[in-house]
Amino acid sequence: MSLTNLPYDFGCLVNLTSLELRENLLKGLPESVSHLTKLERLDIGDNDIEELPPHIGDLPALQELWLDHNQISHLPPETGCLKNLLCLDVSENRLEDVPEGLAGLTNLTDLHLSQNLIESLPDGIGALTKLAIFKVDQNRLMTLNPNIGKCENLQELILTENLLTELPDTIGNLTKLTNLNVDRNRLSDLPPQIGKLVNLGVLSLRDNRLQYLPPETGNCRELHVLDVSGNRLQYLPLTITALNLKAVWLSENQAQPMLNFQTEVDEVSGQEVLTCFLLPQQEYQHESLEYCGMAGSEGRLYRTGDLSTDNLTAIGPAVNEWAPEDDDSYGLNDQLEVSRVSVVKFREEPETEDGKEVSFSITFHICS
């Protein structure tokens, strides 16, 4: 049996510290709840609440407030009076805006606003200087408030499935950020300040409209996973070869996390860049890896064998991994084209005999 309401004198439980009412049919809270001055955790997720009462702000000891899976369209300004609140989850509601009063939650570390109808963030977002995790995916954000750059303790920022066309330059202030996800937006470029994210480990930009990544991406020294599949990239900046990347995703159908890259000179800029058989990306390449991998001379994946410096003199022409062994059309001209390609190796951190990691610099091997 599910609860549809709480008794009016529920607030008499003045010593209550934790209250979980999840998965009921509650439509509201009685005013007496404001008497629960020792309450530290309130979970009323997965109910039928459409409006949160103003007296929600009269819970001075509250540290966790779970409101997910309800029908809430607005948060009362009094929510900002919860000075000790650490975690606020209002995901999967009908939230249309975020009140400016939320700036009062100066101790907040976790803010979950996923799956709502939010079109913008208030300037007060910048007052949440202790915020570590901020999830505002699956909303209607067209811009990211530049004050997000004041949340300097942010470690995880999830912006997936919004309508963002750009990121503010202040994104570079989030130097503690380890995970940035902006999948399925409308980004056409990234600000060069992205290179200031020196602790970033995962950068996911899947399904946007990116044509280029800024060279400053190579300054994200802790970056291990780069997902740019489903974009319109012409090439990747050569600077990323300085990174210890474990995965570079250029297509959702990509079989391996890493590919063989080679250097080319961009005809427009004259700069040396990275390319491979999945670059330039086709507009719908993520729907058909086979088409892009086989389409003309742009599609190149080379099996290079052992390219250690000790074996450099013994290296012969590489073999096109996509060419069938019995395909007569893959002849001398194709082999000569392969032999001119420089195969790029990313910075690695091998383990020594004592288990400690050491670093070594990039090596460019020319097949001859």
N, C-alpha and C positions, 0 to 999 in steps of 0.2 A: 504494500500500500504506500502511496506517495503523499507527502505533505503538500497541502495547498496553501496553508498559512501557518504562522506562529501565533501562540496565545499572546494577548496584549500585554500581559505581565511577565513576558519572557525575560525582560531586563532585570528581574529580581535575582538572577544567577550572577551576582556581582563578582564572584571570584573566578568566573569562567575565563580560561586563557586560550582555548582553541575550540572553534565551532565549525563543523563540517556538515553542510546541508546539500551537498551535491546530488544531482540526479533526482530532483523532486519536481513538483509543479508549482513552486512558489512564484507569486507575482509581485511580492514586495516584502519589506521588513517593518515590523511594528516600531513605533517611535521609542519604545522602552529599550530597544537595543542600544541606544545611546548611553545607557547606564552601565554597560559592560566595559568599564574603564580599564580593566586588566586584560582585555581580549587582545591577543597577539596575532592570532591567525583566524581569518574568516574565509570560508570557502562556500560560496553559493553558486558555483558554476553549474551549468547544465540545468537551468530552471526556465521559467517563463517570465522573468523580470523584464519589464519594459522601461521602468524609470527607477533610478536609484535615489532614495530619499536624501534630503540635505543633511539630516542628522548622522549620515555616514561619517561626517567629518568630526564627530564627537567621540572618537575612539582613540585617545592619545597614545595608547600602547601598541596599536596595530602595526605589525611588521609585514604581514602578507595578506593581500586581498585578491581573491580569485573570483572573477566575474565572467569567465569565458562561457560560451554557448548559452547566451541569453538573447534578449531582443532589445537591448539598450541602444538608444540612438544618441543620447547626450549624457555626459557626466556632469554632475552638479559642481559648481565652483568650489564648494566646501571640501571636495576631495583633496584639494591642495592643503588642507589643514592637518593632514596625517603626517606630521613631521618625522615620525619614526618609521614610516613605511619603507621597506626594502624591495618588495616585489609587488608589482601590479600587473594583473593579466586581465585584459578586456578583449581578448581575441574572439573571433567568431560571434560578433554582435552586429548591430546595424549603426555603429558609431559614425556620425557624419563629420564630427570635428573633435578637436582636442582643446579643452579649456585652457586659457592662459594661466588660470589658477594652479595648473599642474606644476608650475614653476616652484611652488612651495614645497614640493617633495624632494628636498635637498639631500636626503639620505638614500634616495632610490638607486638601486643597482640593476634591477631587472624590470624592463618595461616591454610588455607584449601587446601589440595592437593589430596583430595579423587578422586578415579576412574581415575587413570592415569597409566603410564607404568614405574614408578620410581623403580629402582633397588637398589639404595643406597642414603643416605643423606650425604651432604658434612660436613666436620669438622666445617665449619662456622655456623652450626646449633646451636652450643654452644654459639655463640655471641648474640643470641636472648634472652637475660636475662629477658625481660619483657613479654615474650610469656606466655599467660594464657591458650589458646585453640589451640591445634595442632591436626588436623585430616589428617591422611595420609593412611586411609583405602582403600582397593581394589586397591592395587598396587602390585609390585613384589619384595618388600623388603625381602632380605634373612638375613640381619643383621640390627640391630638398632645401629646407630653410638653412641659409648659411650659418646660422647660430649653432648648427650641429657641430661645428668645429670647436665650440667651447666645451664640449663633452670630452675632455681630454683623457679620461680614463676608459673610454669605450674600447672594448675588445672585440665585440661581435656586432656587426651592423648588417641586417637582412632587409633588403629593399626589393626583393623579387616580385615580379608581376605588378608593376605600377605603370605610370605613363611618363616616366622621367626621360627628358631629352638631353640632360646634362647633369653633371655633378658640380657642386660649388668648389671654388678654389680652396675654401677653408677645410676641405676634406683632408688636406695635407697636415692639419693640426692634430689629427687623430693618430699620433705616433705609437700608441699602444695597441692599435687595431691588429688583430690576428686573422680575422675572417671578414671579408667584404663580399657580399653576394648581391649583384644587381641584375640577375638573370631576367630575361623577358621584359625588357623595357624598350625605350626608343633612343638609346644613347647613340649619338653619331661620333662622339670623340670623348676622350678622357683629358682632364686637366693635367698639365705636367707636374702639378703638386702631388700626384699619385706616388711619385718617387720618394716622397718624404715618409711614406709608411714603412719604416725600416723593420718593423716587427711583423709585417703582413705575411702569413703563411699560405692563405688560400685567397685567390682572386678569381671570382666567378662572374663572367660577363656574357653568359650564354644567351643567344637569341636577341641580339640588339642590332644596331645598324653601323657598327664600327668599321671603318675602312683602314684605320691605322692605330697603332698603339704608340704613345709617346716614348721617345728614347729613355726618358727618366724612369720608365718601368724597370730598367735594369738596376736601379738603386734600391729596389725592394729586396734587400740581401737575404731575408729569411723566406722568400717566396719559394714554395715547393710545388704548388698546384696552380696552374693557370688554365682556366677554361674559357675559351673564346669561340666555341663552336656556334654555328648558326649566325655568323656575322657576315661582313663583306670585306674582310681583311685582304689587302693586296700582298702583304708580307709581314714579317715580324721584325722588330728592331734588333740589330746585331748586339746591342747592349745586354740582352737577356742571356747571352752565353756566359756572363759572369755569375749567373745564379745557379744554385744547386737544385735545379728543377727535377722533380720526380715524375711529373705528369704535365703534358701540354695537350689539351684537348682542342682539336680543330674541327671535329665532326662527332655527332652523337653516335655514329656507327663505327667510329674508330676502334680498331681491334686491340691496339696496344697503347699504353699511356704515353709512351715516348716514340718519336719518329726520328728519322735521319734527316737532318737539315743540311742545306748547302748555302753558300754565300753567292749573292749576285749583286750587281750594281743597278740601282734603281735609275731608270732612264730619265725620270723627271727631276729628282733631287740630286742625282749623282752620288748618293750615299750607298755604302755597302750594307746590304740587308740580308735577312734570312728568308729562305723559301724552302718549300718541299712539294711533294706531289699533291697536297691538299690546298696549296696556295697558288694563285689567288682563290679565295673562297667564292663559290657560286652562290647566288642569292638563295637558292633552295638546296644547297649542297648537303645540309644535314638530313635531307629526306632520301638522298641517294648517294651513298659513299661510292658504290660501284661505278656510277656514272662519272664522278669527278676523278676517280683514280684512273680511269681508262681513257679520259677525254684528251686526246691529242698529246703533244709534247710537253704540256704543262704538268701532266701527271707523272711524277717520278718518285719512286721509292727504291733506294739502292741497298743491296746487301753488301756491306763493305768488308765483312770478315774482321780479322784482328787488325786494328789500326794503331797498335802501340808503336811508339817511336823505335823500339828495337826491331820491328818488322817492317819499317817504312820502306826500305829498299826493295823488299820482296813483293810489294803490292802491285798487282796487275790490274787490268780493267775490271771494274765492278760489274755485277750482273743486275739487270733490272728485275726486281722481285715480282713485278706484275706481268712479265713477259713469259708466256708458256715456253717450255724448253724446246718444243717441236715447232715453234712459230718461226718460219723462214723470214718473215717480215722484220724480225728483230735482228738486223744484220750489222755490218761493219760501221755504218754511219751512226747507229744508235750506240755502239760500243765506244766510238770516238767521242760522242757527246758526253757519255758517262765519265770518260777518263779525264775530262776537263773540269769536273765538278769537285769543289772542295768540300769535304765532309766535316761538319762541325761537331765537336764534342763539348758538352756542357761541363761546368765545374762539378767535380765529384768530391765526396768525402769518404774515401775507403777506410776500412778499419785496419789498424796496424796489428802486429802480433799480440800486443798487450790489450787489444780491444778498444784503444783510443782512436778517435778519428783525426785524420790530417787532411789538409786541403792542398790542392795543387791547381795551377792556373790552366786556362783554356789552351788547347793545342789544336791547330788547324793542320789537317793532313791532306795533302794534294795527291790525288790518284794520278799516276802517270803510266 
